Amino acid sequence: MQLKYFGFLIMAASAMPAHGQSQAAKAFGARALIDVSISPDGKSIALVEPLAGRGSVVSVAPVDGSAAPKPALLSDGKEDRLFNCAWPGNARLACNAYMISAIYGEKMGWTRMLAVNSDGSDLKVLSARGNDEALGFVLGGGNIIDWLGKDGADSVLMDRYYVAEKSTGRMISNQREGLGVDRVNIRTLARTMVEPPRGDAVSYITDGHGNVRIMVTRPRTNLGYGGHRYNYFYRKKGEREWLPLSTQSVSGIVATGFEAYAVDPDLDVVYGGDTVDGRNGIYTISLDGSMKKELLFERPGVDVNDLIRIGRHRRVVGVSWVTDRRQSVMFDPELKKFAAALGKVLPNAPLVTFVDASEDESKLVLLATSDVDPGRYYLFDKQTRKLAEIAPVQEALNGTLLSEVKSVAYPASDGKMIPAYLTLPAGSDGKGLPAIVMPHGGPWARDEWGFDWLAQFFAHQGYAVLQPNFRGSTGFGAEWLGGSGFKSWQQSVGDIDDAGQWLVSQGIAVPSQLAIVGWSYGGYAALQSAVVDPQLYKAIVAIAPVTDIGDLQTEAKGDYSPATLEALFGDSTVAQAGSPARHADAFVAPVLMFHGDIDQNVSVAQSRLMASRLRGKGKSVELVEYKGLDHQLVDGEVRSQMLDRADRFLHDALRLPAAKP
């Protein structure tokens, strides 16, 4: 097939009509700033900014402010989407693009990496190109795994999936297949194989200085990637032989055994996660052959699995974890002092992330956020000690009064305390309110304290919003994670329904004005809650929901082994009891669903099935489909329409006064 790679002409993106949306829906639905990066010499900043609708533009500006930002790359978002850019060199950018196209007759998502000069010239596809002899199509365009390819400033290391080629009419055929690593010149596109492809390889980790030190493999079966084991191998410094490092076993979604994250070439260790009393902690293992393993950091009651890394070498400088709020410990003495000083300079934005750094780390790009601030990007110059704002994350919300987020806990029916986040309308006394329970997606995820555009919109419109980290959420250890939010849906959905009961018992929610809103797995939980307790929620909004576990399991058969499928989704009895589409007769509350028609995570067929079953039972249901959009609905105008429609639906269903303008 012929691939189309962007027009990349700087042009105005067309917007869809507003259809009388509220100002709040427009502001909260507006897309956020996508990415910010700094050149190695610290002289230029690149911003990936959203345009009206679903488009995006990459703009480049000098750090000293001597010139206005100039566009280098643009996507209208209709056939392609830019989602990040970084600097392989001082004058050239590497950007990731995502597309959904019909491949072999089926809509599939795929990525390609592009390289372009900072002035917009010399655009090239950095990902390896296929040819007519290839026996397959590679969906992943490869990732830059090291910004120093040891070939001057113009090369990087990229992983690459090799595909075998036809041998018809050829004396020698290319039978190389699997994941390998190439050194790629970002200007000439010359490629040199650094690691030969292996059919069982799934990832490689470098030391940040151009050396591949870790390889991860996964056993293969006749079904493709399978089994429940990842094997980690390492190399000693300056050597090529792969030596065994560790084995990680996975039972359903619970993993045990050391998982490698990053390599420190100076200490000659690999950082990784392993279990400590059923929770994840950070360990190091020496790569000098001694295999000395040490526990670096752990916290009672929570998983610690996030490294803080900085700069082009991806240097490990600390760890972070989440209790009620995200916390961190810095190993680097200088950065530890800097982080403490930032807390005084930016007291209202306590969540600070190191986004990027110049080659010598003298200039740092930071993102500072809070519950009442979507965030702002800053540039810190170590030499001048100046902190300058680059741009707000969500400019449309500047000046909007946002709501504080409080960490709470409520009792489940079995007495277990469930952590959650409560967002009340600004200025409210927190009593007698219309309220929304908002379960997170995943299910293998969790909510954190901070800014959430969906929760903040509804709080702005006068609702109390409760976001429970129900059992089945990540971050609280293996026991809390349990079997699966699908296989063990009774416990997860039970905790979510208990959240609604708690809002009522505390006087926060008026019983007749309690609703549930969820996206993805959260949408599934919203619908299934109506099966478990039809009278609890008076209105249901489900965005891109799973509605039939059996159908989801069928769709996943090509990606998982039968044993893994059973561990994730259970058997036919689970599908029968746990699928809301099979219990449409139980629904009492009206249902509103939204779904993109090319969703690659949850097929739009899931929402269509639910709508059909509800209509067949004479229930109140509306399904809004968005053409050409996937799971995330990355379109500011569409998101605004969705917020406005959901707000009006809830006001009607809960018999509330007219929605806020």
N, C-alpha and C positions, 0 to 999 in steps of 0.2 A: 504494500500500500504506500501511497505517497503521503509523507508527513508534512503538515503545515506548521511552521514555526513562527508565529507572530508576524504582524505587520510592522510593529515597532516604529510607526510614524507618530510623531507627537501630534495629538489631535484632541479635541474636546470630546469627553465621553457623554453620550446621550443619556438622559434620565427618564425613568418612567413617570407618568403623571402621579401627582400626590394623592388624588382622590380624597381631599379634605381631611387628611390625617391630623391628629392633634400635634401640637408643637412638642409635647413630651415624647410622643412616639417617634417623631423625626429625630429628636436629639439623642434619645437612648438607642435608637436603631442605627444611627450613623456608625460606620465601621471605624475601628481604632487604627492608629498608626501601626504599621505592620512590622517594621524592622529599622534599626539604626546600626551603622558600623563605621569604623574609623580606619583610614589607610595606615599601612605599616609605619610611614614616616610621621604620622600624626598631623598631617597638614590638610586632610580632606575628610568630610563626613558624607556618607551616603544614606539617604532615607528612602524606604519603600513606603509610599503614602497611598491611601485609598482615594479613588475618584468617586464621583457620583455613581450610584448603582453598584456594579461589581468590578469595575476597572481598578487599575493601580499604576503608579508611575514611580520610577526610580530617579531621584533627584540627587545631585552632587553639589556640595557647597564647600568653600574653603573655611577652615576652622577660624581663621583670623577675621572673618566677616568682611573681607575686602571685595566680595562679589556676591550677588544674589544666587540662590540655588538654580541650577540649570538641569533640565530633564535629560536623562541618558537613555531611558528605556521605558516603554509604555505597553500595557496590555489592556484591552477593553474588557477582559474577563469573560467574554462570551465563549471562546474556544480554549482559552488558556488563562492561567492564573499565576502571578508572581507571588512567592511567599517568603523569600529572604535573599539577601545579597551580602557578599563579603569581599574582601580585597586580597587576592593572591599577590598583587604587586601594588605599587604606588599610583599607577595610572590605569589599572584594569580591574574590573569587577567580575565576580562569578555569581550568577543568580540561578535559583531553582525555579522551575516552572512546572505547573501541574495541569494536566489535560484529561478530559474524558472523551473517548472516541469509540466508534464501533470497530472492534478488532475481532476478526474471525466471526463476524455477525453478532457480537455481544458487546454492550457498552462496558468499557473498562477504564479505570483511572491509571494514568502513567505519568512519569516524571522525566524531564530532561534538564541538564544543566547547561547554561549559556555563559559565554564570556563576551564582554563588551568593554571598550575603552570608556573612561569616565566622562568623555565628551559625547558619547553615543555612537562613536564610529567603530568599525571593524567588529561587527556582531558575528559570533560564530557559535556553533553547537559544540560544547565541550564534551558531552557524553559520546561514547563510542557509537558510531553509526553501524547499523546492520547492513546486510546485503541480500541479494536475491537467492544466494545459496544457503542462507541460514535456515535451520530446521525449527524455528520458533521466533517469537517476538519478545523482546525483553521489556518488561513494564518499568522497571526501575532504571533510571538513567545514571545511577552511581552517585556516591557521596565522596566529597573531599574529606579524607581521613587524616591528612597532614598537609599543612600549608607550606612546608619546606621540603620540596622534592629532591633536594641535593643536586640541583641542576641549574644553579643560579636563581635569580628572583622570579623567573618566568615559569616555574614548574611546581606542580602539586602532586600528591599521591591520591589516587581515586580508587575505590573498590569498583569492580566491574564483573557483571555476570556474563560469562562466555557461553555461546550457544554453538553446538556442533553444526557442521555444514554438510550439504549434499556431496556425495562422491561420484555421481553419475558423470561419466566421460572424463574423469580426472584420475591421474595415476596416484596422486597423494591428496587425501582429503583432510580437512581440519576437524578432528574429533575432540578438541579441547572443549570441556563443558564444566560449568560450575563457577564459584566465586573466586576471583583472583584480585590482584592489585596492580595497577598501572601507574607509571610516572608519566604525567601529561604536561606538555608545554602549552601554556594558556594562550600563546600567540600563534604558534605554527600548528598546533594540535598534534605534533609528533608524540607517539606513544611508545613506551618501553615497558615490557612486562617485568614487574618487580617480584610478584608472587604468582606462580603458575596456578591456574584454576583447579579447584578441588570440588568434586560433586557433593561432598558432605560439609563443606565450609559454609558458615552462615555470617561470620564477621571477622574483622581484623582490628587490632588496636596497635597504634604506634606510640613512640615515646615523645612525640611532639617535635622531634628533630630529624624526621625523615627515615626512621628505622622501624620496621614492623617487628614488634616484640611478642604479641599475643595473637593466637589463632583460635577461633571457636568453631567446633564442628558439631553436627547433629546426625545421629544414625539415620540411614535411609531405609525405607521399606519399598515394597512394590506399589505402595500408594504415594510415593514421593517422600517428603520429609515426614518423619514419624517418630515413634518412640517417645520416651519421657526422660531424655537424658541429653545434656550438653557437655561436651568434653572440651576442656581448656588446655592449651599447650603454650609453652613459652620458649624464648631463646635467651641464652646468655649473651652478654654484650659482645658484639663483633663476631658472633657465630651464626650459622645457618640452620643447625640441627634443631628440630622441634622436640621439646621434652614435655612430658606430662606435668600439668600444673594442678588440675582439679577436675572433679565431675559434679555437675549440678543435676539433681533429679527433680522432676516436676510431677506432682500428683494432682491432676486437675489444674488448679491455679496456684497451688501452694508449692513453693520451691524450697529445696534444702541443698546445701552444699555451696561452696565458694563460687561467686560470680564476679569476674574481673570487670572493673570499670575504667581504670586509667593507669598509665605507667609513669613513674618518676625516674628519669634517667640519672639524676644526681644521686639519689638515695638507692637506686637500682632495686626498686620494689614495685609491685603492682598493688594498687588499691582495689578493694572489692567488698562485696557484701556477703555475709553469712549469718546463719541464725544464732541468736543468743537467747536461750529460754523461750523459744517460739517467736522471737522478734528478730528483726534484722539489725545488725551492727556493722560498722566499718572495720575491716581488717587490712593488714598489709602482709604480703608474702615476698620474701627476698628472691630475687631472680639471679643470684650468683651461684645457684646450684644447691645451696644449703636448705632451701624451702622453709626457712624460718618464718613462722606465722605468728603475728601479734595482733591483739585486739587494740584498735586505735581509738574507737569511740562507740558508745552505746548509751541509750537512755531507757529507763524503766517505763514500760507501758506503751511505747511507740516504736515504730520502725525508723531506723536511720539509714537512708540509702541515697542521699543527695550529696554529691561533692560540689564544693564551690571551686570553680576553675577560672582562670584569667589569662587573657592574652592569646597571641597566635600559637604559642607552644602549649596552650591549654593546661597551664601549670596548676596543680592542686594546691589551694591555699586554705581550705577549711571544709567544714561539713555543715549541713543544715537538716532540720527535722521539724515536725509540726506536732505541737500539743494542742492547746486552744488557738495559738498563733504560731507562725513559722519563726523559728529561732535558729541561731547559728553560732559556731565557734570558729574563729580564725586561727590558723596555725602560723601564718606569716606575721611576725611582730609588727612590721610597718603597717600592713593592712589592718591589723587588729586595732592599732591606734587610730587609723583613718576611719574605720567603721564607728568607733566610739565618738569621734569628732563629728561625724555625719549625723549621729543621733541628736546632737545639740543644734546643728545647723538646720536640719530638716525634722523637727520634732513631730510634725503632723503627717509625715510620710515615713513610718518606721520600717516598711518593707523595702529594702534596698538590694538590688541585683547588679552584679558586675556583668555588663553586657559585652563589652569589647575593650581592647587596649591597643595602643601603638606597639610597635616592635619592642621598644625599650621599656614599655609600661610607664612611661612618663606622663602619658595622657590616658585617662580612663573614661569610658562611656558608662554611665550608671542609669538605672531606672529606679525611681523612688515612687512608691504607691502607698495607699492606705484603704480603709473601708470607704472613706468619703472622698477619695481622690483616685480617678482611673489611672493616674500616674503621669510623671513627667521625666523626660530624658535629660540628663545633665552631662556636661563635659567637665572633668576635673583635671587641671594642669598642676602636676606635682611641683614644677619649678616655680611657678608664680603663686601657687596655693590658691588659685581662683576656681570657683565653682560657677559655671554658666549654664543656664537652661538652654537646651537644644530645641525641644518642642514638647507640647502636651500630647498625651496618648490619645485622648478623645476630646478634641477641641470643641465639638458641638455641645459638650456638657459644661464648658466654662461658665461659671456664674450660676449653675443649677444647684439648688440646695439638695444635698444628698443625705442619706440616713445612716446613722451609726449601726454597726453590726456587733451584736453581743453574743458571746459564747455562753450557751446554756446546756443543760442536760435534763432529760425527762425519763421517767420510768416506763419500760416496756411492760407488757402484760405479765411477764415472768419475773419482774423486779429488776432486770438488768437496766442500768442507767445508759441511755443512748446520747452521745454528744451531738450537739446541733448548733446552728447559728440562727439567731433571731434578728430580723431587721424590721424595725417599726417605723411608721411614717414620721418624718421629722416633726418635732413639736407635739407628738401624740403622748397621751398618758398610758398607752398600751392596753387599754381596756375597751371591750365592746366593739371590736373592729371587724370588718370583713377580713378574712384571713386566707392565706394560701400555704399549703404544704408543697414544697418543691424538692422532690428527690433528685439526686444527681444522676448523670448518665454513667456509662461503663458497662456493667456494674462495677468493674474492677478499677475504681477510682475513688475519690473522696472530695468533699468540699473543704475549702480553707477560708480562714478569715481574710478578708480583703474586699476589693471592689468586684461586684458581679452585676453586669449590665441588666440582666433579666430580673434579678431580685430587686435591684434598685429602681427599675422602672415601676414595678408593681407597688413598691413602698411609696414612691413618689405619687402614685395614683390613689393612695389611701389604704392600701392593704398591709396587714402584718404578714411577713413571710418567714416561714420556718424551713430551714434546710437541714435535714437529719443525715448524719453519717451512720446509717443503719448497718446492722450486721451483714457482712458481705462487702463492706467498704475496705479500701486499702489503708495502710498506715498504722494500724492498731495491732499488728501481729497476726500470726497464722490462725489462731483460734477465732479471732473476730472475723477474719476473712472467710472462714468456714469453707463449705463445699463450693458454692457458686450462687450468685444472685438469681440464677435461673433454676438450677437443680434444687437449691434450698430456698425457693421463692417464698415459701410460707413464712419463714423467719424474717426475710428482708421486707416483704410487703406488710407483715404483721407489725414490724417496727415502724414502718411508714404510717400505717393506720393509727398506731398508738400516738404518733406525733400530732395527728389531728385531734384525737381525744384529749391530749394534754392541753392544746391551745384552748379548747372549750372549757376544760376543768379549771384552768387558770383565769378564766374570764377574759382572756385576750380576744378570743373569737366568739362571735355570735353564732350559735349552732346552725341557724338557717342561712348563714353567710360564709360557710366554709367551703373552699374549693381546693383542687389539686392540679398542679401544672408540672409537666416533666418533659424532658427532651431525651430521645434515644431510650436507654434503659429506664430513665425517669418517666418517659412516656408510657412504657410498658407497665411500670409500677402504678402509674396514675390510673390506667385502664383496669389492671388486675385488682386494684383496691375496690373498684365498684363491684367486682365479683365476690370479694371477701365480705365487704360490709356495704351493701348498696345504698344504705340510708345516710352514711357518714358525710360524704362529700356531695354538695349540691350542684357542682359543675366540674367538668373535667376538660382540661386542655392537654393534648398530647402532640408533641412535635417529633416527627420521624420515629414513631414508636415501633417496637416489636409487638406483634399481636398474636402470633402463633409460634410457640417454641419448636414444635415439630417441623414447621416450614423452615425456620432459622437453622435448625440442625441439618436439614437436607441441603440447604445452600452452603453450609460449612463443610460438607463431606469431602470436598477436594482439598481442604487445607489441614485437616486433622485426622489422626488415626481413630478407629472405632472406640478404643479405650478412652482417649481424650474426649471425644464427643460425649460419651456416657458420663464422664466425670464433670463435664461442663453443663450438659443439658438434661441428664437423666434419661429415663426410658420413656416408653409410650404413655405410661400412667402419669408421669410428670407433665408431659406435653398436654395430655387431656385435661388434667386438673388445673394446670398453670397457664393456660392460654386463654386470654380474655375473648378472643374471636370465637371460641367454642362455647362461650357462656353469655351470648348476647341477650338472652332472655332475662338475665339477672339485673341488667342495667335499669336504673331509675333516673339518674341525673343525665342532663343533656351533655353531649360530647362534641368538642371541636378539635379537629386534627389538621396539622400542616405537614406537608412532605414535599421534598424536591423529587422530580420525576427521574433523575439519574443518580439517585443516592447509591453510593458504593458500599456503605456500611450496613444499612437496613433498607431492603428493597421497598420501593413505593407500593409493591404488591401487598405488603403487610397492612398498610393503612387502607388500601382499597378493599381488602378482605374484611377488615373490621367494619368499615362503612357499609359494605354490602350486607353483612350479617345483622348489623343493628337496624338497617332499613327493613330487612326481611322480617324483623320482629316488631316493627312499628315504633322503634325508638327514635329519639331526637338526636340527629347526628349531622355534622357538616364536615366535609373534607376539602381543604384548600390545597391544590397542587401547584407547585411552582416549576415552570418549564425551564429546563437547562440548568437546574441547580442540584447540588448534592447534599450530603448530610448536614453540613455546617451552614447552609443557606447564606453564603458569602455574597451578600448584596444588600447594601445599606437601605435602598428603597424597599426591597422585599421585607427586610427585618422590621422596618418602620410600619409597613402595612400589616405585618403579622401582629406586632404589639398593639396597634390600634384596634384590629379586629378582635384580638383576644380580650382586650380591656372592655370593649363594648359587649362582647358575648358574656363576660362575667357579670357586668352590671345588669344585663337583662336577666340572666339566670338567677342571680342572687337578689334581684329586685332592689338594686341600689339606686341612689340618685344619679343624675346624668354624669357621665365620665368627665374627668378634668380635661380642660383644653390643653 
